[in-house]
Amino acid sequence: MKKVLKVVANKYFLTSLGFLAWVAYFDQNDWMTLRQRQKELNGIKDNIAWLNTEISRMTAERDGLTVNAEGNLNDPHKLEQYAREHFRMRQAGEDVYVIDKQ
């Protein structure tokens, strides 16, 4: 019992215990803040991955709509589909019905 009391009363042990408590709970970069920042970082990484897939999809879509080196459209059907979907263009004698997704 005296040995335990001697270890607990040691100034180095008390200083180390105080330092660990300060770092774990009271410091600007405490344990809870670090966990919160880690969750935030994981969310941002997921968002970056989603944005990269969107960039790839949009690049492929753009490449289908652009003119190649010979001056021809890469995919004229893709251009027509894009014009119909985004600009609601139609050919003569056609009716366009817009269904709004909510």
C-alpha positions, -999 to 999 in steps of 0.1 A, spaced: 0 0 0 28 24 9 45 16 -25 13 25 -44 10 57 -24 46 65 -31 41 60 -69 9 81 -69 25 109 -49 55 110 -72 58 144 -89 66 130 -123 36 107 -122 13 135 -112 28 158 -139 24 131 -165 -12 124 -154 -20 161 -156 -4 165 -190 -24 135 -204 -56 150 -190 -48 183 -205 -40 169 -239 -71 145 -239 -97 170 -228 -87 206 -225 -63 213 -253 -74 230 -286 -67 197 -304 -83 174 -279 -94 138 -286 -131 147 -295 -120 175 -319 -97 151 -336 -124 125 -341 -148 152 -354 -122 164 -379 -115 128 -390 -152 123 -398 -152 156 -416 -122 146 -436 -138 112 -446 -169 130 -457 -148 154 -479 -129 124 -494 -162 108 -503 -173 140 -519 -141 143 -539 -145 107 -552 -181 115 -562 -170 147 -579 -143 129 -598 -168 103 -612 -191 132 -622 -161 149 -640 -154 116 -659 -191 113 -668 -194 149 -680 -161 146 -699 -174 116 -718 -207 134 -725 -188 165 -737 -166 143 -760 -197 129 -776 -210 164 -784 -178 179 -798 -164 181 -833 -135 157 -841 -104 166 -862 -122 160 -895 -148 186 -887 -176 160 -881 -196 155 -849 -183 126 -829 -219 113 -823 -248 132 -840 -274 111 -822 -259 121 -789 -261 157 -799 -298 154 -808 -305 136 -775 -287 163 -756 -306 191 -774 -340 173 -768 -334 167 -731 -317 199 -720 -332 225 -744 -365 208 -751 -360 211 -789 -382 192 -812 -386 184 -849 -415 198 -869 -448 180 -862 -436 165 -828 -452 172 -794 -430 175 -764 -443 164 -730 -422 174 -700 -425 152 -669 -412 171 -638 -395 148 -613 -399 161 -578 
